[in-house]
Amino acid sequence: MHSLKELLTNEVVSKLKTNIEQQAAGKVFLDEIAQSITNTIYQYFEESVVLVRLYVTMPYGQLSPIGTNFVNGLAQATNNNEFINPKTPILSLMGTSGKEPEWNSRLQSKGHVAIPLISKEFIDGIPMMARLLRDLGLNIDGLDKDDQKLTSNVLSNLQGLFLVENAATKIDDLGRKIIAAQDFVQQYGVKSVFGLGGKLTIANNFVVLVCFTKEDLEKTKSSMFLLLNSPIKSLVQKAVMANKLFAV
């Protein structure tokens, strides 16, 4: 196990990249690949990391039954049913690893299973997700409820870093806690949250990795994780291009 502060060394990052690729070797389906990625990162930094999650965008029509049911329930609860169709882009949870048993399978996840990207207003209602997507370079102002598509260049610069340096106190422009689940923050001693993302070379698909940590991180430290963008994107893209999304 390693501390996240060791990310300042290229040697550690290089070793982690190799571990990620080795653990994913032989896996075909995206959910299996994503789970191996989050498992590898969590196990490598178990001393510091509370929870790691990996999301990939895909059309509503390609979701698993669990994702479909979650989106349907969310859309109904927020009066957004009319904006859900087979082409609606969904940020879908594909891999999850953490301290609690139920955090180690997307099949047991109860929240944020699948987030429909239907409008700026809808995404702004989820403070952490709104901040995350903006910091990673996604122009959520370009989301359009009417034609259900992202603007043509909305993901063109998606290669950034998301960082909330003080999970317990950081607020957004509306005065809301960016990490809304403050009971989770307090119970597990979460000090900072960071994420990275990358656009795939096909369509408007992109991948997002989010880590909740027990360490106070500065951007210069967590930015070393950007070196993992390339291998993670490569592994994800292979499965997406083959249309091998869900093993279960």
CORUR-V527465 format. One record per pair of residues at least 6 apart in sequence whose C-alpha atoms are under 6 Angstrom apart, sorted by the first residue. I is the first residue (numbers start at 0). GAP is how many residues later the second one is. Records with the same first field share a line. If there is no record, write none. Layout:
I: GAP  GAP
This chain:
0: 43  44  45
1: 42  43
2: 42  44  45
6: 217
7: 213
19: 17
23: 9  12
26: 6
28: 210  215  216  217  218
29: 209  215
30: 63  215
33: 60  61
34: 60
37: 14  58  59
38: 58
47: 165  166
48: 163  164
49: 48  49  162  163
50: 46  47  160  161
51: 44  45  158  159
52: 42  43  156  157
53: 40  41  154  155
54: 37  38  39  152  153
55: 35  36  150  151
56: 33  34  35  148  149
57: 31  32
58: 28  29  30  31
59: 26  27  28  30
60: 25
66: 47
74: 6
87: 60
88: 28
89: 25  26  27
90: 23  24
91: 22
92: 20  21
95: 8  9
96: 6  7
97: 6
101: 6
117: 27
118: 24  25  26
119: 20  21  23
122: 7
123: 6
126: 51
127: 50  51
131: 30
134: 27
135: 22  24  25
136: 20  21
137: 16  17
138: 15
141: 9
142: 7
157: 40  41
158: 38  39
160: 34  35
161: 32  33
162: 30  31
163: 28  29
164: 27
165: 25  26
166: 24  25
169: 7
170: 6  7
171: 6
188: 25
189: 23  24
190: 23  24  25
191: 21  24
192: 18  19
193: 16  17
194: 14  15
195: 12  13
196: 10  11
197: 8  9
198: 7
199: 6
